[in-house]
Amino acid sequence: METARLRRMTRLVATLAAGVVALPGALAAQAAKFDSPAVSTQWLSEHLNDPSVVVLHLAGVRRDYTAGHIPGARFLWINDIAPSTPDLNTELPSVAKLDSLLESLGVSDNSRVVVYAGTVSTMVARVYMTLDYLGLADRAAVLDGGLNAWKAESREISTETPKVARAKLTPHVRSDAVVNADLVKASIDKPGVRILDARTPDFYGGTNNGGGNYARPGHIESALNIPFNTLTDSTGKLKGRATVAAMFTAAGVQPTDKVITYCHVGQQASLLFLAARYAGLSASLYDGSFEDWSPRDAAYPVVGPVKK
């Protein structure tokens, strides 16, 4: 009897011990997720030597990268992440192309990705949106303030190109992160959905038609306006979370609403997408944006300038 009881006690102790051993792993898994889509320069500085952190330097030309970048950062060409097609500008590449690109940059299933440019720009936000689309939203962030903030704090700059081993990444596509014109049309005045225009007020109101580029100037019916250039401060950092959340509230967005952002071609709208996620909202991007919407027929309604 005592022997059997001892065996049971031994098994219990072993089980508890296994739980204790497993706990650090569980904590590590939780630590691999960001609690915000924007991280500070201090956070990045403290995690530069973390092998799970992949830092991407976004630029239009390689010389911007070779002239000086955050140590360990890998060069990401803008055109690889948001190329234009014969029909539309700044479009999302195929999942296969994005997967191959990120794997070549060393992004794996265990990576946390931080992307930056000079400031929190629309194109940096575009990369974040793309990572969100691939299912990496909680493991992706932008560097708040970008390289300008990093340099302003006299942090280390490198001109060395790191050696990067190809990694294995498994995309988990969030298909509703990017929507088309028909879904936007179905969302006009739909309860629980807010369509948001990220362009400046002159384009939203239709007084500016881009030099005649828009057949129907104005905005998508029921869309409200949060201009992209109101989301960051004078230093290129995102405004405080409470401030950004208040901007969505002022536009009539409820905490449970889903927002659909658009602009000219899907670039400025990416910053509004990032801001929505920053404010804790569910967000989608209309990638074709007004470039795709304006030439369509009246079944895709536009609210134009008030005629006097």
N, C-alpha and C positions, 0 to 999 in steps of 0.2 A: 504494500500500500504506500509506504513512504517513498519507495523507489519510483513508483508511478507518479506520485505527487511531485517529486523532484524533477522528473522528466518534463512534466507540464510546466513547472516553474522555469526550467531551462529554456523551453521553447518560447515562453512568454518574454523572458529577458532577451532572447535572440531577436524576437519580432520587434520589441521596442528599440533595440539597438539598431536594427535595420532601418526603422523609421527615422531615427536620429541621423544615421548615415545618409539617408536619402534626402533629408531636409535641406542641406546646403545646395544640392542639385536643383531642388525646387525653387529655392531662393534665386539661384543663378539664372534659371529660366525666366523668372519674373523680372530680374534686373536687366534682361536682354531687351526689354520693351521700353519705349519712351513714353512718358506721361504727357508729353507735349510735342507737337510737330516742329518746335523751334528749340534749339539748345543754345546755351550761352558760350562765349569764348572760354570762360573759366571751366565749364564742363568739358569742353573739347580738349583743352590743355591738359586736364587731369586724366583723360582717357586716350591720349594719342598713342600710348604704348599698348593699349588693349588690342590683342589680335582679332577680336570680334568686330572692331570698329573700322569701317571702310570710309575714308574721306575722299570725296569727289570734287575736284576743282573744275567748275563749269566755265567754258570760254568759247568764244567764236573762232579764235585762232590760237594755235599752239604756243606762239611766242609770249602770249599773256601768262601762260603756265610756266614756261621755261625761265621767264624773267624773275620769277619768285612765287613760291606757293607755300602753303602750310606743310610742314614736314610729313612725309609719308603720303600726301595726297596724290591721287591718280587723275590724269587729265581726261575730262569728258567733253567731247565736241558737241556743241549745241545741235548741229545738223543731224547727228546720230540719234538724238532723243526726240526731235520734233521736225522732221523733214517736211518739205512741201511736195505736193503732187501736181500733176497737170491741171487738176480741177480746183484744189483748195490749198491754202497755205497752212503751215504748222499743224500737221496731222500726226496722229498716233501711229507708230510703226506696228508691225505684226508682233504678236506675243513671242514668236520664235526669234525674231530679230532682237527684240529687247532682252530676251533671256540670254541669247548668245553674247550680246554686248556686255551685260552686267557680269556674266560669268568670266568674260575676258578681263574684267576689272577686278576680279577677285571677290565678287559678291556671292555669298553662299547662303544656305538655309539658316545658318547661325549668325549671319552678319547683322550689324546695325549700321545703317548708312547715313552719313552726314554730308550734305551737298552745300556748296557755297559758290558765290561769285563775289563781285565787289561789295554788293549790299544784298538785302533781301529783294531780289528783282523778280520780275514776272517770269523770266526763264528759269530761275532757281525754283520758283513755285511750280513751274511746268514739270520739272523733274520730280518734285515731290508728288504731284498729281499722278504722274506715270507710275511711280513706285506704289502709290495707293492702289491704282488700277491693277497692279500685279499682285496685290495682296500683302504688301509690305508696310502698310500704313503705320502700324505700331512699332516698326523697326526702322523707320525713316524719319529724318528731320532735316531742317535747314539750319544753317549757322546764323543766328540772329546778329544782324549787323554785317555779316560777311567778312571778306578779307580786309575791308577798310577798318572795321572794328578791331580785328586781330592786330593789324599794323599800328593802330592808334594806341594800343596797349603795349607796344614795343615787344610783342611776342616773336618767337623765332620764325624766320623765313628761310626756306631752303630752295636751292636750284637743282638738287639731285632728283633724278627720276627713279623711284623705287622699283625694285624687281617684284613683279606680281605673278603669283601662280594662279593659273586658271582654277576656278571653283565650280561647284555644282549647286545650281539654284533651281528650286521647284516653284514655278509661279502658281499662285492660287488666285486666278483672275476674279476681280470684283466687277462683274460685267456692268452693273448699274453705275459705276463710277463715271462712265462716258455714255452719253445719250445722243440720239439723233433727232432730226426735225419732227418726226411723227410723234415721238414721245413727248417732246416739248409742246407740240400742239395739243396733245391730250392732257397736258398739265396746266393749260391756261385756265385760271380761276378754279383750279381743283383744290378742294380743302386739304390742308396738310402739306401743300407744296407751294413754295415761293420761287418764282423765276426772277433772277437778279441780273441786272445789266451792269457790267463792270466798267463800261466806257465813261468818258467824261460827259458832263451834262449837255454840252452842245451836240454831241452825237446822239445821246439818249433822247433829247428833245427834237432832233431832226433838223436843227438849224445848220448843222454841218453834215454834208453828205459825202465827205471825203473827196472833194473835187469831182463829184459826179460818179463816184464808184458805186454808190448805192442807188439801185433803181427805185427803191422805196425808202427814203430816209426816215428815221424815227426809231422806235423800239418795238419789241415783241409785245403783243397785247397782254396786259396784266402784269408785265414786268416792272419791277421797282429798281431804283438806281442807287448803287453804292460804288462810287468811282474808285477804281483800283488805287489811284494815287493819294487817297485819303487814309489808307490802311497802314502806312509806315510813317515814321517821324523823320525829322530833318537829317538824322544820322543814318537812315536806311534800315532801321530796326522796326520790327512790328510794334505797333502800339500795344499797350498793356492788354492783357486778356479781358479784363473787365470793360475796358474802353471799346475793344473790338466787339465784344458781345453786345454792348449797348448800341452799337451801330446797327447790328442786325435787328435788335428789338425795335429801334426807331424806324426801320424799314418794314416793320410789321411781321417779322419772323418770330414764331413761337419756338420754345425750346424743343418741342417734339416735331417741328416741321422739317421736311426735307427741302434743301435748296438746290436749284439748278442755276449754274452760273454761265454767262456767255459774254462775249465782247465782239471784237471785229473778227478775229480768226482763232480764238481760243487761248491766247497768250495772257492778256490782261486778266481774263476770267480765271486763269490758273491761280493768280494771287488772291482773288476773292474766294476761290475754292480752298486754298490753304488757310485763309482767314476763317472760313466757316468751320473747318476742322479744328483750328486753334481755339475757336469759341465753343467747341464741343458739339457741333451740328453735323448731321448727315448731309453729304454733298455729292453732287454730280456735275459734270462739265459737258456743255453742249459744244463739242469740238468744232463743228462746222461754223458755229456762231452766226453772226449777222451776214457774213460773206456768203453763207449757205442759205440763210433765211430770206434775205431781201429780194433775190431774183425770183422767188417762188410766186405762185398765184395767190389770189385773195383768200384761199382756204388756209393760208398761213398768215394771219392778220398782223398788220403793222399799224401802230399808232404814230401818225406823223405830226409835223408841226401844225399848230393852230393857224388856220388861214384868216387873215383880217379882211 
